[in-house]
Amino acid sequence: MTTESDDVVITIAGPDGDEEISLPEPLFDVLSDGGETTAEVVGDILVLSCAQRIHALVHHGEDEIGDDLSPVEDRMMSLFEERFGVSFAEATGHSH
């Protein structure tokens, strides 16, 4: 992997192995809410992204997978609210 001198390398450890990704360091200054660590910023982005993706699949997808994924969406929305202290609907202004 090629990195620039001001990139931050993030290591994600998962059940199937590890993955390293590079992100520009100045990105964290822009996305941080003050005293957040780089790991906290990445965690916030991950939770937000997963909530957005599962919501889109369940409620806006063209395939009929919504019912099968409804319990997954319910759990993801609970995790979102635990992390951010507000519901996904409140945070995004989008609800069903």
Buried (B, 14 or more C-beta within 10 A) or exposed (E): EEEEEEBBEBEEEEEEEEEEEEBEEEBBEEBBEEEBEBEBBBEBEEBBEBBBEBBEBBBEEEEEEEEEBEEEBEEBBEEBBEBBEEBBBEBBEEEE
